[in-house]
Amino acid sequence: MEQYLPQQVLELVEDISGQAAKQKQRVYLVGGVVRDLLLRDPSLRSGLRFDLDLVVEGDAVKLAQQVAETSQAKLLAHRRFGTAKLRYENFTLDLATARKETYAKPGALPTVTPGTLQDDLLRRDFSINAMAISLASKGYGKLVDPHEGQTDLEHRLIRILHPRSFSDDATRILRAVRYEQRLGFRLEAQTAQLLKRDIHMLDTISGDRIRHELELIFKEKRPEFVIKRLAELGALSRISPFLKGDGWIAEKFDRARRLKKPTQLPSLYFCLLIYSFSVTEIEQLLARLNIPAKLSRAMHDTLRLKTKLPFLDTSPLKPSEIYYLLREYEPLAIQVNAIASEPSMAQRYLQLFLTKLRYVRTSLDGEELKRLGISAGPEMGKVLQLLHKAKLDGEVRTKADEKKLALSLSPKL
Ligand code: CTP
């Protein structure tokens, strides 16, 4: 921890350890950070990803309240769930009261009761995520590893903790593959067998939860590897029979990454995944994943624009013609088509729209036109539109050009 946690985080962890001792509570670091510490993941030190998960044997909210009082943190407590979030400037800390989970039926959210650290580790997805580091003053830094997570890390294996794991919570199918591909691990033999056996249990998971897991996949460095592997295992087609994880997807995902900022990527990836879909196929996926309205519009627009691309390729178009053709589509849909289409005139037009045409504005505004004697209302609207068109087509460049054009247009109108 001393080597890999950023100084600020380390000091806070030590402080929490002291506060917990005063309250006679036992607190542990759990989850991904324990795994990544044991893997000596250098990205920990950079402090770029900092979400720490802590489990408290006792009362997590009480401990969080105490920590919030003595540090500059914003506290968000859920007393009913025994959980609390402490938000610092650069990172967040999640504190949860140790709990036991049972599943009334597959895919449902679990029933939660208070428990011990051992219970809390047993409810987790994989052995490599089911380890804890004690922050108690006695035994500070000691690893708690009841499911041989460390051995699995050494053998580079993803292993579930019990045979009902995937049927209890089939999101673990998607999670298993995400970790496998991120870490370059393998699915342990029995885990792989059970994963295949339980693929159909994905049907028990709500659209929102599947979509959330896909979003997590899309935050990975190389999501195409995860998508490809999910396809191989039959999990992708279980979500929608029309989804593919082939070389085309890999190439376009890679292209999207080279062009766009990380925050824009998840929506782009979603739209690339449906690029070969028909309208009915899209409708099915939208319903299955309960896709929000904005993304759903972008998906439909992606397809609508795709069918227009041949038209953009037939004859040379003026910039204003390109602008009027494309302005009705979501920019995301235009971006997707620019990435997905082959090099062509159409592709160049899409790029031109995205990088230039959509930002073109006239220099004159309504107030200035009034001063030139043009009255507000339909006449001014028309003048503004014609000025904009002239500017798009490079017929006017300066403000003086625009004034001249406006005055010459006005009497005609
Ligand atoms: N967890 C689980 N089952 C889930 C989700 C989460 O058991 N369906 C547990 C795992 O122990 C996991 C921890 O909760 O390590 C925290 O979950 P999350 O924040 O999603 O993942 P991290 O392990 O922190 O991994 P990363 O952010 O690196 O993907």
Residues whose N, C-alpha, C, O or C-beta is under 5 A from the ligand:
A	BS01	CTP	G31 G32 R123 R124 D125 N129 A130
